[in-house]
């Protein structure tokens, strides 16, 4: 092994999409500047702050290997053999998932260990010691501990707890940096409008996340106007999905229900359709989608337009409008509020208060039915309905307060009495009070 590759260094995937929070750092709130997943950076620092490129791994059985009660240790040695670093990791199976391949089960428990340093390592009398623990109720993240004194070349009675990442090293220059982080503000700011005029040519519009196809900003032919354009001319080689539905880019929050999404569309060929949607999942296999073809035929469906032309569910509603034709701009709008949808074409209502199921939530999105260079402009997203001002219901939490249930606040909003997180030791913690949930009886 010569490298550890982290994919990606910084991830800005929307919450609710694959690979969210899988990067070293997660920064998906450009409106707030908030950064999370710093534990991964600190875990990485246990190696990178104490080694350099060119250092050697000691072989398994000769400086590296498994711990008696689960976990492992690895020793790195400098090129001139004057410095060394030992990294010890004891993470439980439940906290160490691996996507590819899945890891076999390994029982892990705390232990006390003695570590003998070989005489030819020429170890000093004391070694620098740093610790993190990512499974205790109160996490420890890259904290320097008192130096470890060697007794006859042995580190005696080293306590290694489940969740520990430890570094023992001759390197004295490590430090824990600081950063001007801000408070998390996960709610996507609305209203949102983008005419794409400020976007650099051949780049994607800010906050749009292409899921099928590729959307870039280009100058509209014969004008100085900039538009968003779908660029992939034919079905690509897919990964998890090989092209069930047409090209689509999404924006916003997986938790949205009550929004209006509106956009201008221009079709390049007669076979193309333009779509706008709410409550969209990542591959828009689930959505409330409003699509119009060049001949004026429209569908309101619970999914994006299938490339086969065959919907897996019966359309919610269908009909016709004046044909938009080819090469001419038209405007589509969809509003979903609770269990109703309303749609408009060229700013005129097509149908309103169409009954839909109200169990769905999802992103806003726009796209098309097939691999055509459909153009888009003047994207607008705004709040709809009255479910955007949640009210506190419960009194302030204190020890002994009973917890009850009620429907969640919609649209990605919440109130302080509904804010909980699952800690690394699997306790439910109320964020504002810091109190944990316990059960009165089974």
Secondary structure as UniProt FT lines:
FT   STRAND          10..11
FT   TURN            15..16
FT   TURN            18..21
FT   STRAND          25..29
FT   TURN            30..33
FT   STRAND          34..36
FT   HELIX           38..48
FT   TURN            49..50
FT   TURN            53..54
FT   STRAND          56..57
FT   TURN            61..63
FT   STRAND          64..66
FT   TURN            68..69
FT   STRAND          72..77
FT   TURN            79..80
FT   STRAND          84..90
FT   HELIX           93..95
FT   STRAND          111..116
FT   HELIX           119..121
FT   STRAND          126..133
FT   STRAND          140..149
FT   TURN            152..153
FT   STRAND          154..160
FT   TURN            162..163
FT   STRAND          164..169
FT   STRAND          192..194
FT   TURN            197..198
FT   TURN            201..202
FT   TURN            206..207
FT   STRAND          209..212
FT   STRAND          215..219
FT   TURN            221..222
FT   STRAND          226..230
FT   STRAND          248..251
FT   TURN            254..255
FT   STRAND          259..266
FT   TURN            270..271
FT   STRAND          273..280
FT   TURN            282..283
FT   STRAND          288..293
FT   TURN            294..295
FT   STRAND          297..301
FT   TURN            307..308
FT   STRAND          317..320
FT   STRAND          329..337
FT   TURN            338..339
FT   STRAND          340..345
FT   TURN            346..347
FT   STRAND          348..355
FT   STRAND          363..368
FT   STRAND          375..383
FT   TURN            387..388
FT   TURN            399..400
FT   TURN            411..412
FT   HELIX           416..418
FT   STRAND          420..422
FT   TURN            424..425
FT   STRAND          428..430
FT   TURN            431..433
//
